[in-house]
């Protein structure tokens, strides 16, 4: 029987809909899409794409930590951006949070995201 646990931390933004921050099923953690919200104020952070991306990765770090892991345990990232022209900035910011071997990743251009943010990132993490 599969063990299922809801992961929640006040170090990342609370859910703004009917979902959990993350769900752990055995050793796999499914992290809901994170956007650049300050967890204390729930306000959007960042006047630039880079600032927004940094906040989004900080939110991912907080959830990974709450689940007992770290960014190095992430096996898959799905990144949604409202402008594919920010692709190189995303790569630059991401290089400050990940080292090789990098997780698998998809970057998808979308027309809009919640709260009109420029990116959203969801992840799958496998714990040791």
C-alpha positions in Angstrom: 0.0 0.0 0.0 1.3 3.4 -1.0 2.1 5.9 1.8 0.8 9.4 1.0 1.7 12.5 2.9 0.7 16.2 2.4 3.8 18.5 2.6 3.1 22.0 3.8 5.4 24.8 5.0 5.0 28.4 5.9 8.4 29.1 4.3 6.7 28.9 0.9 3.5 30.5 -0.3 0.3 28.9 0.8 -2.0 27.4 -1.8 -4.2 29.9 -3.7 -6.5 27.2 -4.8 -7.7 23.7 -4.2 -4.3 22.0 -4.1 -1.5 21.1 -1.7 2.0 22.6 -1.8 3.3 19.1 -2.4 2.3 15.5 -2.0 4.7 12.7 -1.0 3.9 9.2 -2.3 6.5 6.8 -0.9 9.8 8.3 -2.0 8.4 10.6 -4.7 7.3 14.2 -4.0 5.1 16.0 -6.4 5.5 19.7 -6.0 2.7 22.0 -7.1 3.4 24.9 -9.4 5.3 27.7 -7.6 5.1 31.3 -8.7 7.1 34.3 -7.4 5.1 35.0 -4.3 6.6 36.1 -1.0 5.4 33.5 1.6 5.0 36.2 4.3 2.9 38.7 2.3 1.6 36.5 -0.5 2.5 39.4 -2.8 4.2 39.0 -6.2 8.0 39.5 -6.0 10.2 40.9 -8.7 10.1 43.7 -11.2 12.3 41.7 -13.6 12.1 38.1 -14.8 15.3 37.2 -13.0 14.0 38.5 -9.6 10.8 36.6 -10.2 12.7 33.4 -11.1 14.9 33.7 -8.0 11.8 33.9 -5.7 10.2 31.0 -7.4 13.3 28.8 -6.9 13.5 30.0 -3.3 9.9 28.7 -2.9 10.9 25.4 -4.4 13.8 25.1 -2.0 11.5 25.7 1.0 9.1 22.9 -0.1 12.0 20.5 -0.9 13.4 21.1 2.6 10.0 20.6 4.2 9.7 17.3 2.4 13.1 16.1 3.6 15.1 16.8 0.4 16.8 19.5 -1.6 17.0 20.7 -5.2 19.5 18.0 -5.9 16.7 15.4 -5.4 14.5 17.0 -8.2 14.3 14.7 -11.2 11.9 16.7 -13.4 11.0 20.4 -13.7 8.1 21.8 -15.8 8.6 25.5 -16.3 5.8 27.7 -17.8 6.8 31.2 -19.0 4.7 33.9 -20.5 7.6 35.0 -22.8 10.0 32.5 -24.3 12.4 35.4 -24.8 13.2 34.9 -21.1 14.6 31.5 -21.8 18.3 32.5 -21.5 17.6 34.4 -18.2 15.9 31.3 -16.9 18.9 29.2 -17.7 21.2 31.7 -16.0 19.2 31.9 -12.8 18.7 28.1 -12.7 22.5 27.6 -13.0 22.7 29.2 -9.6 20.5 26.6 -8.0 21.4 23.4 -9.7 24.6 21.6 -10.6 25.2 18.7 -13.0 23.6 16.3 -13.5 20.6 18.6 -14.1 17.1 17.4 -13.7 15.0 16.7 -16.8 13.1 19.9 -17.8 10.5 21.2 -20.1 9.9 24.9 -20.8 6.5 25.8 -22.2 5.3 29.2 -23.4 1.8 30.1 -22.1 -0.4 33.1 -22.6 -1.0 33.8 -18.9 -0.3 32.6 -15.4 -2.0 33.2 -12.0 -1.6 36.7 -10.7 -0.1 37.7 -14.1 3.4 36.4 -13.1 6.0 35.7 -15.8 6.7 32.1 -14.7 5.5 29.0 -12.8 7.6 26.0 -11.9 6.4 22.5 -10.8 8.7 19.7 -9.9 9.0 16.0 -9.1 11.5 15.0 -6.5 12.7 11.6 -5.5 14.1 11.2 -2.0 16.9 8.8 -1.1 
